[in-house]
């Protein structure tokens, strides 16, 4: 059936207003959307400007704080310099970040260099006020580390700090490898230096919270630590590095042989009962191996080798490296009753006093062990809780 033109016209006329209404609504929505978007953009722009201004203010505040700290540090160094009588020379006061608990109870017997006694153990405990456990995150991924420390028990340390003009640090020291021959102090690793700071490398065994368990150390018990740094083979090991001939002679301080007396094992076992809970080792047998490693080298001072005499190192002694003279008080021990013509020497490890003799051919006889009274009740980090980890 055909639709007449008038009907078509009427139908189109009725649809046209609907499309117009829809178009107007769509346009209105689009304009509204654009208006709100533009408003939102302006708000975001304002917020960005506010954040930029806040960031700039924070940066400026941080820079001002740094400038203030620098000025305060400069003023502190100036005051400390004036108090020490150093005039215009700057000083840099430092506070240790931790302390070492070592198997070496006194300086006598402490290795002159690191890693020469692999069994030598220590626990470096950080001061949480200076360096928290978080500062050690990632440290256990390294095998070795550098340790910066203070030769805190040097007998001339107090004089050097309080009255530097009268400290009279010697320009030359006697070197054990040169059998008493002298060398410039800065050409050696002597602890008696113009600035008594030591540098050592050690093997990292375990990192546990604020404690670092080390081996191969050459640090005396109680050494204050200034800093620790990871050992980096690619930069710290220098290919083609050269040293003087007298440093290359490894056998200079090596002993001929080491033997233990028939009753030494029983005396050490008796001592072990008293020191076991505080020891860095897990058995008296392991401690005996440490004693053997330490005595593999002639640990006597230059004066003791040239003029044999018994010297008891007290708990206040410092690390013994290349020293020119014995500056601490000597305490004479009785000579061996079995060998009255030979001097009896003493080595204190883990608070145990080990007596031994050494003849003119550098043959060592280890006689007996006794618990040293100065270390009988000394408290420190026990190794027992971490033994399995260190193994």
Short mmCIF file of the C-alpha atoms (twelve columns), coordinates in Angstrom:
data_MODEL
# 
_entry.id   MODEL 
# 
loop_
_atom_site.group_PDB 
_atom_site.id 
_atom_site.type_symbol 
_atom_site.label_atom_id 
_atom_site.label_alt_id 
_atom_site.label_comp_id 
_atom_site.label_asym_id 
_atom_site.label_seq_id 
_atom_site.Cartn_x 
_atom_site.Cartn_y 
_atom_site.Cartn_z 
_atom_site.pdbx_PDB_model_num 
ATOM 1   C CA . UNK A 1   0.000   0.000   0.000  1 
ATOM 2   C CA . UNK A 2   1.531   3.338   -1.040 1 
ATOM 3   C CA . UNK A 3   2.026   6.202   1.489  1 
ATOM 4   C CA . UNK A 4   0.902   9.598   0.383  1 
ATOM 5   C CA . UNK A 5   3.351   12.549  0.332  1 
ATOM 6   C CA . UNK A 6   1.410   14.386  3.025  1 
ATOM 7   C CA . UNK A 7   1.772   11.439  5.418  1 
ATOM 8   C CA . UNK A 8   5.516   11.290  4.780  1 
ATOM 9   C CA . UNK A 9   5.897   15.001  5.388  1 
ATOM 10  C CA . UNK A 10  3.982   14.757  8.639  1 
ATOM 11  C CA . UNK A 11  6.141   11.859  9.809  1 
ATOM 12  C CA . UNK A 12  9.391   13.684  9.033  1 
ATOM 13  C CA . UNK A 13  8.078   16.803  10.724 1 
ATOM 14  C CA . UNK A 14  7.404   14.827  13.927 1 
ATOM 15  C CA . UNK A 15  10.885  13.200  14.004 1 
ATOM 16  C CA . UNK A 16  12.888  16.403  13.411 1 
ATOM 17  C CA . UNK A 17  12.273  17.908  16.906 1 
ATOM 18  C CA . UNK A 18  13.395  14.650  18.538 1 
ATOM 19  C CA . UNK A 19  16.756  14.719  16.745 1 
ATOM 20  C CA . UNK A 20  17.150  18.383  17.584 1 
ATOM 21  C CA . UNK A 21  16.503  17.677  21.249 1 
ATOM 22  C CA . UNK A 22  19.040  14.820  21.260 1 
ATOM 23  C CA . UNK A 23  21.621  16.985  19.489 1 
ATOM 24  C CA . UNK A 24  21.140  19.805  21.940 1 
ATOM 25  C CA . UNK A 25  21.462  17.414  24.920 1 
ATOM 26  C CA . UNK A 26  24.623  15.871  23.492 1 
ATOM 27  C CA . UNK A 27  26.120  19.288  22.851 1 
ATOM 28  C CA . UNK A 28  25.242  20.383  26.367 1 
ATOM 29  C CA . UNK A 29  26.862  17.273  27.868 1 
ATOM 30  C CA . UNK A 30  29.981  17.752  25.735 1 
ATOM 31  C CA . UNK A 31  30.294  21.406  26.713 1 
ATOM 32  C CA . UNK A 32  29.722  20.505  30.359 1 
ATOM 33  C CA . UNK A 33  32.338  17.790  30.157 1 
ATOM 34  C CA . UNK A 34  34.806  20.163  28.538 1 
ATOM 35  C CA . UNK A 35  34.089  22.791  31.186 1 
ATOM 36  C CA . UNK A 36  34.649  20.349  34.070 1 
ATOM 37  C CA . UNK A 37  37.777  18.966  32.425 1 
ATOM 38  C CA . UNK A 38  39.181  22.445  31.949 1 
ATOM 39  C CA . UNK A 39  38.336  23.235  35.563 1 
ATOM 40  C CA . UNK A 40  40.010  19.993  36.700 1 
ATOM 41  C CA . UNK A 41  43.071  20.819  34.641 1 
ATOM 42  C CA . UNK A 42  43.305  24.229  36.237 1 
ATOM 43  C CA . UNK A 43  43.010  22.641  39.672 1 
ATOM 44  C CA . UNK A 44  45.766  20.172  38.799 1 
ATOM 45  C CA . UNK A 45  47.955  22.982  37.501 1 
ATOM 46  C CA . UNK A 46  47.480  24.853  40.757 1 
ATOM 47  C CA . UNK A 47  48.296  21.681  42.724 1 
ATOM 48  C CA . UNK A 48  51.426  21.051  40.652 1 
ATOM 49  C CA . UNK A 49  52.600  24.617  41.256 1 
ATOM 50  C CA . UNK A 50  51.964  24.174  44.980 1 
ATOM 51  C CA . UNK A 51  53.944  20.904  45.029 1 
ATOM 52  C CA . UNK A 52  56.779  22.468  43.037 1 
ATOM 53  C CA . UNK A 53  56.909  25.371  45.460 1 
ATOM 54  C CA . UNK A 54  56.857  22.964  48.424 1 
ATOM 55  C CA . UNK A 55  59.649  20.881  46.866 1 
ATOM 56  C CA . UNK A 56  61.726  23.975  46.192 1 
ATOM 57  C CA . UNK A 57  61.204  25.117  49.783 1 
ATOM 58  C CA . UNK A 58  62.215  21.663  51.087 1 
ATOM 59  C CA . UNK A 59  65.351  21.637  48.940 1 
ATOM 60  C CA . UNK A 60  66.288  25.094  50.129 1 
ATOM 61  C CA . UNK A 61  65.608  24.091  53.735 1 
ATOM 62  C CA . UNK A 62  67.820  20.997  53.339 1 
ATOM 63  C CA . UNK A 63  70.589  23.090  51.783 1 
ATOM 64  C CA . UNK A 64  70.318  25.598  54.628 1 
ATOM 65  C CA . UNK A 65  70.515  22.785  57.181 1 
ATOM 66  C CA . UNK A 66  73.614  21.366  55.454 1 
ATOM 67  C CA . UNK A 67  75.212  24.810  55.456 1 
ATOM 68  C CA . UNK A 68  74.384  25.106  59.128 1 
ATOM 69  C CA . UNK A 69  75.928  21.708  59.908 1 
ATOM 70  C CA . UNK A 70  79.055  22.585  57.963 1 
ATOM 71  C CA . UNK A 71  79.415  25.860  59.863 1 
ATOM 72  C CA . UNK A 72  78.829  24.052  63.164 1 
ATOM 73  C CA . UNK A 73  81.432  21.409  62.317 1 
ATOM 74  C CA . UNK A 74  83.930  24.072  61.316 1 
ATOM 75  C CA . UNK A 75  83.284  25.927  64.567 1 
ATOM 76  C CA . UNK A 76  83.669  22.678  66.551 1 
ATOM 77  C CA . UNK A 77  86.985  21.858  64.873 1 
ATOM 78  C CA . UNK A 78  88.169  25.389  65.569 1 
ATOM 79  C CA . UNK A 79  87.278  25.127  69.267 1 
ATOM 80  C CA . UNK A 80  88.871  21.679  69.601 1 
ATOM 81  C CA . UNK A 81  91.990  22.945  67.824 1 
ATOM 82  C CA . UNK A 82  92.261  25.896  70.197 1 
ATOM 83  C CA . UNK A 83  91.802  23.642  73.209 1 
ATOM 84  C CA . UNK A 84  94.513  21.259  71.980 1 
ATOM 85  C CA . UNK A 85  96.935  24.116  71.377 1 
ATOM 86  C CA . UNK A 86  97.198  23.400  67.681 1 
ATOM 87  C CA . UNK A 87  96.479  26.963  66.642 1 
ATOM 88  C CA . UNK A 88  94.901  27.190  63.215 1 
ATOM 89  C CA . UNK A 89  95.294  23.474  62.368 1 
ATOM 90  C CA . UNK A 90  92.004  21.689  61.812 1 
ATOM 91  C CA . UNK A 91  91.092  18.516  63.673 1 
ATOM 92  C CA . UNK A 92  88.331  16.046  62.886 1 
ATOM 93  C CA . UNK A 93  86.794  14.503  66.010 1 
ATOM 94  C CA . UNK A 94  85.454  11.011  65.359 1 
ATOM 95  C CA . UNK A 95  83.436  8.591   67.459 1 
ATOM 96  C CA . UNK A 96  83.837  4.797   67.044 1 
ATOM 97  C CA . UNK A 97  80.907  2.998   65.442 1 
ATOM 98  C CA . UNK A 98  81.605  -0.258  67.268 1 
ATOM 99  C CA . UNK A 99  83.999  -2.438  69.251 1 
ATOM 100 C CA . UNK A 100 85.850  -5.669  68.500 1 
ATOM 101 C CA . UNK A 101 85.681  -8.673  70.821 1 
ATOM 102 C CA . UNK A 102 88.764  -10.665 69.822 1 
ATOM 103 C CA . UNK A 103 90.484  -13.913 70.763 1 
ATOM 104 C CA . UNK A 104 93.655  -11.877 71.446 1 
ATOM 105 C CA . UNK A 105 93.406  -10.813 75.070 1 
ATOM 106 C CA . UNK A 106 96.582  -8.694  74.934 1 
ATOM 107 C CA . UNK A 107 98.822  -7.224  72.253 1 
ATOM 108 C CA . UNK A 108 101.465 -9.895  72.824 1 
ATOM 109 C CA . UNK A 109 100.703 -12.580 70.250 1 
ATOM 110 C CA . UNK A 110 98.319  -10.472 68.189 1 
ATOM 111 C CA . UNK A 111 99.454  -11.009 64.569 1 
ATOM 112 C CA . UNK A 112 101.473 -8.236  62.985 1 
ATOM 113 C CA . UNK A 113 99.412  -8.572  59.792 1 
ATOM 114 C CA . UNK A 114 95.879  -9.757  58.960 1 
ATOM 115 C CA . UNK A 115 95.004  -13.207 57.562 1 
ATOM 116 C CA . UNK A 116 98.316  -14.796 58.678 1 
ATOM 117 C CA . UNK A 117 96.388  -16.627 61.420 1 
ATOM 118 C CA . UNK A 118 93.222  -17.916 59.684 1 
ATOM 119 C CA . UNK A 119 91.760  -19.261 62.942 1 
ATOM 120 C CA . UNK A 120 91.975  -15.868 64.663 1 
ATOM 121 C CA . UNK A 121 88.356  -14.894 65.368 1 
ATOM 122 C CA . UNK A 122 86.564  -11.784 66.479 1 
ATOM 123 C CA . UNK A 123 83.076  -10.358 66.798 1 
ATOM 124 C CA . UNK A 124 82.632  -6.745  65.706 1 
ATOM 125 C CA . UNK A 125 79.612  -5.261  67.504 1 
ATOM 126 C CA . UNK A 126 78.190  -2.001  66.175 1 
ATOM 127 C CA . UNK A 127 76.917  0.741   68.447 1 
ATOM 128 C CA . UNK A 128 73.227  1.066   67.451 1 
ATOM 129 C CA . UNK A 129 73.361  4.776   68.250 1 
ATOM 130 C CA . UNK A 130 76.035  5.215   65.563 1 
ATOM 131 C CA . UNK A 131 75.212  2.461   63.054 1 
ATOM 132 C CA . UNK A 132 72.086  0.317   63.215 1 
ATOM 133 C CA . UNK A 133 71.615  -3.192  61.867 1 
ATOM 134 C CA . UNK A 134 69.993  -1.724  58.737 1 
ATOM 135 C CA . UNK A 135 73.374  -0.210  57.850 1 
ATOM 136 C CA . UNK A 136 74.681  -3.761  57.334 1 
ATOM 137 C CA . UNK A 137 72.049  -4.731  54.763 1 
ATOM 138 C CA . UNK A 138 73.915  -6.388  51.867 1 
ATOM 139 C CA . UNK A 139 77.193  -6.595  53.822 1 
ATOM 140 C CA . UNK A 140 76.993  -10.397 54.118 1 
ATOM 141 C CA . UNK A 141 77.165  -10.689 50.304 1 
ATOM 142 C CA . UNK A 142 80.904  -9.888  50.504 1 
ATOM 143 C CA . UNK A 143 83.575  -12.373 51.560 1 
ATOM 144 C CA . UNK A 144 86.021  -9.878  53.113 1 
ATOM 145 C CA . UNK A 145 86.011  -6.356  54.495 1 
ATOM 146 C CA . UNK A 146 88.363  -3.518  55.374 1 
ATOM 147 C CA . UNK A 147 88.416  -2.356  58.982 1 
ATOM 148 C CA . UNK A 148 89.547  1.099   60.116 1 
ATOM 149 C CA . UNK A 149 90.328  1.283   63.816 1 
ATOM 150 C CA . UNK A 150 92.254  3.128   66.521 1 
ATOM 151 C CA . UNK A 151 95.423  1.848   68.193 1 
ATOM 152 C CA . UNK A 152 93.639  2.763   71.404 1 
ATOM 153 C CA . UNK A 153 96.074  1.125   73.819 1 
ATOM 154 C CA . UNK A 154 99.293  2.720   72.590 1 
ATOM 155 C CA . UNK A 155 101.171 3.783   75.694 1 
ATOM 156 C CA . UNK A 156 101.823 7.273   74.277 1 
ATOM 157 C CA . UNK A 157 98.295  7.872   72.997 1 
ATOM 158 C CA . UNK A 158 97.050  10.125  75.786 1 
ATOM 159 C CA . UNK A 159 100.158 12.291  75.642 1 
ATOM 160 C CA . UNK A 160 99.893  12.624  71.870 1 
ATOM 161 C CA . UNK A 161 96.274  13.811  72.028 1 
ATOM 162 C CA . UNK A 162 96.560  16.050  75.077 1 
ATOM 163 C CA . UNK A 163 99.966  17.564  74.307 1 
ATOM 164 C CA . UNK A 164 100.929 16.893  70.660 1 
ATOM 165 C CA . UNK A 165 103.963 19.208  70.831 1 
ATOM 166 C CA . UNK A 166 105.568 16.981  73.468 1 
ATOM 167 C CA . UNK A 167 104.478 13.583  72.134 1 
ATOM 168 C CA . UNK A 168 107.702 13.197  70.106 1 
ATOM 169 C CA . UNK A 169 106.470 10.582  67.642 1 
ATOM 170 C CA . UNK A 170 109.637 8.954   66.313 1 
ATOM 171 C CA . UNK A 171 110.309 9.318   62.600 1 
ATOM 172 C CA . UNK A 172 111.929 5.857   62.496 1 
ATOM 173 C CA . UNK A 173 111.003 2.592   64.194 1 
ATOM 174 C CA . UNK A 174 112.694 -0.775  64.608 1 
ATOM 175 C CA . UNK A 175 111.266 -3.369  62.249 1 
ATOM 176 C CA . UNK A 176 111.007 -7.048  63.303 1 
ATOM 177 C CA . UNK A 177 111.727 -8.292  59.768 1 
ATOM 178 C CA . UNK A 178 114.943 -6.257  59.747 1 
ATOM 179 C CA . UNK A 179 115.956 -7.807  63.096 1 
ATOM 180 C CA . UNK A 180 115.847 -4.435  64.794 1 
ATOM 181 C CA . UNK A 181 116.939 -2.354  61.827 1 
ATOM 182 C CA . UNK A 182 115.208 1.014   61.524 1 
ATOM 183 C CA . UNK A 183 112.827 2.231   58.854 1 
ATOM 184 C CA . UNK A 184 110.696 5.346   58.407 1 
ATOM 185 C CA . UNK A 185 107.496 4.934   60.421 1 
ATOM 186 C CA . UNK A 186 105.278 5.713   57.420 1 
ATOM 187 C CA . UNK A 187 107.069 2.988   55.428 1 
ATOM 188 C CA . UNK A 188 105.912 0.433   58.010 1 
ATOM 189 C CA . UNK A 189 102.667 -0.648  59.651 1 
ATOM 190 C CA . UNK A 190 103.792 0.324   63.120 1 
ATOM 191 C CA . UNK A 191 100.976 1.229   65.528 1 
ATOM 192 C CA . UNK A 192 103.070 4.126   66.852 1 
ATOM 193 C CA . UNK A 193 102.152 6.575   64.115 1 
ATOM 194 C CA . UNK A 194 101.584 10.353  63.899 1 
ATOM 195 C CA . UNK A 195 97.879  9.513   63.630 1 
ATOM 196 C CA . UNK A 196 97.273  6.136   65.364 1 
ATOM 197 C CA . UNK A 197 94.766  4.692   62.894 1 
ATOM 198 C CA . UNK A 198 95.030  1.070   61.750 1 
ATOM 199 C CA . UNK A 199 93.824  -0.581  58.556 1 
ATOM 200 C CA . UNK A 200 93.104  -4.296  58.411 1 
ATOM 201 C CA . UNK A 201 91.311  -6.811  56.219 1 
ATOM 202 C CA . UNK A 202 89.320  -9.773  57.557 1 
ATOM 203 C CA . UNK A 203 87.098  -12.581 56.337 1 
ATOM 204 C CA . UNK A 204 83.372  -12.128 56.932 1 
ATOM 205 C CA . UNK A 205 81.890  -15.265 58.459 1 
ATOM 206 C CA . UNK A 206 78.403  -14.229 59.581 1 
ATOM 207 C CA . UNK A 207 76.420  -11.007 59.839 1 
ATOM 208 C CA . UNK A 208 73.842  -11.251 62.611 1 
ATOM 209 C CA . UNK A 209 71.948  -8.083  63.471 1 
ATOM 210 C CA . UNK A 210 74.489  -5.553  64.706 1 
ATOM 211 C CA . UNK A 211 77.257  -8.176  65.060 1 
ATOM 212 C CA . UNK A 212 79.774  -9.214  62.404 1 
ATOM 213 C CA . UNK A 213 81.709  -12.432 62.982 1 
ATOM 214 C CA . UNK A 214 85.187  -12.284 61.458 1 
ATOM 215 C CA . UNK A 215 88.209  -14.532 61.011 1 
ATOM 216 C CA . UNK A 216 91.855  -13.938 60.139 1 
ATOM 217 C CA . UNK A 217 91.895  -10.824 62.323 1 
ATOM 218 C CA . UNK A 218 94.913  -9.023  63.772 1 
ATOM 219 C CA . UNK A 219 92.944  -6.941  66.294 1 
ATOM 220 C CA . UNK A 220 93.329  -6.979  70.056 1 
ATOM 221 C CA . UNK A 221 90.233  -7.391  72.224 1 
ATOM 222 C CA . UNK A 222 88.418  -4.094  72.831 1 
ATOM 223 C CA . UNK A 223 89.663  -2.288  69.708 1 
ATOM 224 C CA . UNK A 224 87.384  0.675   68.797 1 
ATOM 225 C CA . UNK A 225 86.232  0.630   65.166 1 
ATOM 226 C CA . UNK A 226 85.958  3.807   63.102 1 
ATOM 227 C CA . UNK A 227 84.574  2.321   59.896 1 
ATOM 228 C CA . UNK A 228 84.175  -0.861  57.851 1 
ATOM 229 C CA . UNK A 229 84.119  -1.146  54.066 1 
ATOM 230 C CA . UNK A 230 83.586  -4.061  51.661 1 
ATOM 231 C CA . UNK A 231 86.703  -5.532  50.077 1 
ATOM 232 C CA . UNK A 232 86.536  -5.147  46.273 1 
ATOM 233 C CA . UNK A 233 88.972  -7.472  44.433 1 
ATOM 234 C CA . UNK A 234 88.800  -5.564  41.151 1 
ATOM 235 C CA . UNK A 235 90.079  -2.355  42.745 1 
ATOM 236 C CA . UNK A 236 91.695  -3.378  46.047 1 
ATOM 237 C CA . UNK A 237 93.974  -6.072  44.622 1 
ATOM 238 C CA . UNK A 238 96.643  -4.277  42.600 1 
ATOM 239 C CA . UNK A 239 98.345  -6.334  39.901 1 
ATOM 240 C CA . UNK A 240 102.055 -5.753  39.601 1 
ATOM 241 C CA . UNK A 241 102.349 -4.032  42.989 1 
ATOM 242 C CA . UNK A 242 105.899 -4.092  44.359 1 
ATOM 243 C CA . UNK A 243 107.294 -4.083  47.907 1 
ATOM 244 C CA . UNK A 244 110.804 -3.787  49.361 1 
ATOM 245 C CA . UNK A 245 112.936 -6.911  49.559 1 
ATOM 246 C CA . UNK A 246 112.793 -7.004  53.362 1 
ATOM 247 C CA . UNK A 247 108.996 -7.266  53.225 1 
ATOM 248 C CA . UNK A 248 109.117 -10.200 50.779 1 
ATOM 249 C CA . UNK A 249 111.127 -12.402 53.147 1 
ATOM 250 C CA . UNK A 250 108.267 -14.404 54.667 1 
ATOM 251 C CA . UNK A 251 110.467 -16.835 56.598 1 
ATOM 252 C CA . UNK A 252 112.172 -14.103 58.621 1 
ATOM 253 C CA . UNK A 253 109.826 -14.502 61.601 1 
ATOM 254 C CA . UNK A 254 108.896 -18.176 61.130 1 
ATOM 255 C CA . UNK A 255 109.782 -20.603 63.933 1 
ATOM 256 C CA . UNK A 256 111.566 -23.937 63.452 1 
ATOM 257 C CA . UNK A 257 109.046 -26.288 65.069 1 
ATOM 258 C CA . UNK A 258 106.208 -26.413 67.610 1 
ATOM 259 C CA . UNK A 259 105.649 -29.217 70.110 1 
ATOM 260 C CA . UNK A 260 103.268 -29.519 73.055 1 
ATOM 261 C CA . UNK A 261 104.264 -30.965 76.416 1 
ATOM 262 C CA . UNK A 262 102.672 -34.193 77.573 1 
ATOM 263 C CA . UNK A 263 100.440 -32.453 80.122 1 
ATOM 264 C CA . UNK A 264 99.460  -29.447 78.027 1 
ATOM 265 C CA . UNK A 265 96.225  -30.969 76.639 1 
ATOM 266 C CA . UNK A 266 94.927  -31.773 80.127 1 
ATOM 267 C CA . UNK A 267 95.759  -28.291 81.465 1 
ATOM 268 C CA . UNK A 268 94.009  -26.683 78.474 1 
ATOM 269 C CA . UNK A 269 90.944  -28.894 78.980 1 
ATOM 270 C CA . UNK A 270 90.748  -27.739 82.603 1 
ATOM 271 C CA . UNK A 271 90.862  -24.098 81.463 1 
ATOM 272 C CA . UNK A 272 88.242  -24.753 78.815 1 
ATOM 273 C CA . UNK A 273 85.643  -25.550 81.458 1 
ATOM 274 C CA . UNK A 274 85.966  -21.968 82.755 1 
ATOM 275 C CA . UNK A 275 86.069  -20.104 79.427 1 
ATOM 276 C CA . UNK A 276 83.814  -22.198 77.208 1 
ATOM 277 C CA . UNK A 277 80.662  -20.096 77.647 1 
ATOM 278 C CA . UNK A 278 82.458  -16.900 76.611 1 
ATOM 279 C CA . UNK A 279 84.781  -18.391 73.995 1 
ATOM 280 C CA . UNK A 280 84.795  -17.702 70.269 1 
ATOM 281 C CA . UNK A 281 85.670  -21.365 69.713 1 
ATOM 282 C CA . UNK A 282 83.715  -24.584 70.085 1 
ATOM 283 C CA . UNK A 283 86.292  -26.875 71.688 1 
ATOM 284 C CA . UNK A 284 89.634  -26.938 73.475 1 
ATOM 285 C CA . UNK A 285 91.045  -28.814 70.489 1 
ATOM 286 C CA . UNK A 286 90.177  -25.929 68.206 1 
ATOM 287 C CA . UNK A 287 91.749  -23.524 70.684 1 
ATOM 288 C CA . UNK A 288 94.911  -25.649 70.642 1 
ATOM 289 C CA . UNK A 289 94.994  -25.294 66.847 1 
ATOM 290 C CA . UNK A 290 94.753  -21.512 67.274 1 
ATOM 291 C CA . UNK A 291 97.695  -21.554 69.702 1 
ATOM 292 C CA . UNK A 292 99.747  -23.498 67.167 1 
ATOM 293 C CA . UNK A 293 98.879  -21.066 64.359 1 
ATOM 294 C CA . UNK A 294 99.827  -18.042 66.486 1 
ATOM 295 C CA . UNK A 295 103.137 -19.549 67.618 1 
ATOM 296 C CA . UNK A 296 104.050 -20.503 64.050 1 
ATOM 297 C CA . UNK A 297 105.524 -17.003 63.978 1 
ATOM 298 C CA . UNK A 298 108.029 -15.636 66.448 1 
ATOM 299 C CA . UNK A 299 105.750 -13.240 68.333 1 
ATOM 300 C CA . UNK A 300 108.476 -11.864 70.592 1 
ATOM 301 C CA . UNK A 301 109.437 -8.205  70.346 1 
ATOM 302 C CA . UNK A 302 112.751 -7.078  68.893 1 
ATOM 303 C CA . UNK A 303 114.171 -6.538  72.375 1 
ATOM 304 C CA . UNK A 304 113.065 -9.998  73.507 1 
ATOM 305 C CA . UNK A 305 114.740 -11.673 70.551 1 
ATOM 306 C CA . UNK A 306 118.011 -9.766  70.889 1 
ATOM 307 C CA . UNK A 307 118.057 -9.979  74.696 1 
ATOM 308 C CA . UNK A 308 115.755 -12.832 75.809 1 
ATOM 309 C CA . UNK A 309 113.761 -11.876 78.897 1 
ATOM 310 C CA . UNK A 310 110.286 -12.765 80.157 1 
ATOM 311 C CA . UNK A 311 107.632 -10.076 79.805 1 
ATOM 312 C CA . UNK A 312 104.013 -10.365 80.912 1 
ATOM 313 C CA . UNK A 313 101.692 -8.298  78.775 1 
ATOM 314 C CA . UNK A 314 98.800  -6.973  80.797 1 
ATOM 315 C CA . UNK A 315 95.237  -6.570  79.614 1 
ATOM 316 C CA . UNK A 316 95.862  -2.875  78.916 1 
ATOM 317 C CA . UNK A 317 98.472  -3.545  76.270 1 
ATOM 318 C CA . UNK A 318 97.872  -2.488  72.686 1 
ATOM 319 C CA . UNK A 319 98.304  -4.320  69.428 1 
ATOM 320 C CA . UNK A 320 101.928 -5.326  68.913 1 
ATOM 321 C CA . UNK A 321 103.318 -4.603  65.470 1 
ATOM 322 C CA . UNK A 322 106.639 -3.012  64.557 1 
ATOM 323 C CA . UNK A 323 107.525 -1.192  67.794 1 
ATOM 324 C CA . UNK A 324 110.807 0.434   68.628 1 
ATOM 325 C CA . UNK A 325 110.906 -0.166  72.343 1 
ATOM 326 C CA . UNK A 326 108.952 -1.749  75.158 1 
ATOM 327 C CA . UNK A 327 106.993 1.098   76.753 1 
ATOM 328 C CA . UNK A 328 104.949 -0.960  79.173 1 
ATOM 329 C CA . UNK A 329 105.878 -2.230  82.623 1 
ATOM 330 C CA . UNK A 330 107.564 -5.627  82.599 1 
ATOM 331 C CA . UNK A 331 106.506 -8.294  85.044 1 
ATOM 332 C CA . UNK A 332 109.004 -11.107 85.548 1 
ATOM 333 C CA . UNK A 333 107.606 -14.613 85.512 1 
ATOM 334 C CA . UNK A 334 109.467 -17.510 87.118 1 
ATOM 335 C CA . UNK A 335 111.686 -19.491 84.803 1 
ATOM 336 C CA . UNK A 336 110.918 -23.048 83.840 1 
ATOM 337 C CA . UNK A 337 111.836 -25.484 86.603 1 
ATOM 338 C CA . UNK A 338 112.573 -28.163 84.009 1 
ATOM 339 C CA . UNK A 339 114.822 -25.853 81.982 1 
ATOM 340 C CA . UNK A 340 116.220 -23.235 84.389 1 
ATOM 341 C CA . UNK A 341 118.430 -21.626 81.744 1 
ATOM 342 C CA . UNK A 342 115.594 -20.919 79.325 1 
ATOM 343 C CA . UNK A 343 113.138 -18.036 79.498 1 
ATOM 344 C CA . UNK A 344 109.433 -18.806 79.818 1 
ATOM 345 C CA . UNK A 345 107.198 -16.647 77.626 1 
ATOM 346 C CA . UNK A 346 103.464 -16.130 77.925 1 
ATOM 347 C CA . UNK A 347 100.709 -15.869 75.343 1 
ATOM 348 C CA . UNK A 348 97.172  -14.961 76.435 1 
ATOM 349 C CA . UNK A 349 94.376  -16.136 74.143 1 
ATOM 350 C CA . UNK A 350 90.698  -16.199 75.083 1 
ATOM 351 C CA . UNK A 351 91.720  -15.313 78.644 1 
ATOM 352 C CA . UNK A 352 93.968  -18.379 78.883 1 
ATOM 353 C CA . UNK A 353 97.617  -17.852 79.822 1 
ATOM 354 C CA . UNK A 354 99.742  -20.179 77.671 1 
ATOM 355 C CA . UNK A 355 103.376 -20.584 78.763 1 
ATOM 356 C CA . UNK A 356 106.023 -21.659 76.259 1 
ATOM 357 C CA . UNK A 357 109.764 -21.737 75.656 1 
ATOM 358 C CA . UNK A 358 111.720 -21.062 72.492 1 
ATOM 359 C CA . UNK A 359 115.360 -22.035 71.998 1 
ATOM 360 C CA . UNK A 360 118.088 -20.430 69.923 1 
ATOM 361 C CA . UNK A 361 117.053 -22.489 66.888 1 
ATOM 362 C CA . UNK A 362 113.501 -21.137 67.186 1 
ATOM 363 C CA . UNK A 363 112.019 -24.456 68.298 1 
ATOM 364 C CA . UNK A 364 108.939 -23.844 70.436 1 
ATOM 365 C CA . UNK A 365 107.762 -26.032 73.315 1 
ATOM 366 C CA . UNK A 366 104.310 -25.208 74.684 1 
ATOM 367 C CA . UNK A 367 104.252 -26.167 78.360 1 
ATOM 368 C CA . UNK A 368 100.908 -25.496 80.082 1 
ATOM 369 C CA . UNK A 369 97.772  -23.375 80.248 1 
ATOM 370 C CA . UNK A 370 96.115  -21.457 83.093 1 
ATOM 371 C CA . UNK A 371 93.116  -19.153 83.237 1 
ATOM 372 C CA . UNK A 372 94.392  -15.592 83.539 1 
ATOM 373 C CA . UNK A 373 92.789  -13.834 86.548 1 
ATOM 374 C CA . UNK A 374 92.181  -10.595 84.600 1 
ATOM 375 C CA . UNK A 375 89.905  -12.380 82.116 1 
ATOM 376 C CA . UNK A 376 88.210  -15.009 84.269 1 
ATOM 377 C CA . UNK A 377 84.870  -13.157 84.551 1 
ATOM 378 C CA . UNK A 378 84.997  -11.024 81.424 1 
ATOM 379 C CA . UNK A 379 81.680  -10.877 79.554 1 
ATOM 380 C CA . UNK A 380 81.331  -10.620 75.787 1 
ATOM 381 C CA . UNK A 381 79.324  -11.983 72.867 1 
ATOM 382 C CA . UNK A 382 79.272  -15.772 73.157 1 
ATOM 383 C CA . UNK A 383 80.178  -17.712 70.072 1 
ATOM 384 C CA . UNK A 384 77.999  -20.672 70.971 1 
ATOM 385 C CA . UNK A 385 74.757  -19.147 69.691 1 
ATOM 386 C CA . UNK A 386 76.288  -18.588 66.243 1 
ATOM 387 C CA . UNK A 387 78.563  -21.624 65.992 1 
ATOM 388 C CA . UNK A 388 76.517  -23.469 63.355 1 
ATOM 389 C CA . UNK A 389 76.313  -20.357 61.163 1 
ATOM 390 C CA . UNK A 390 80.060  -19.724 61.274 1 
ATOM 391 C CA . UNK A 391 80.810  -23.319 60.413 1 
# 
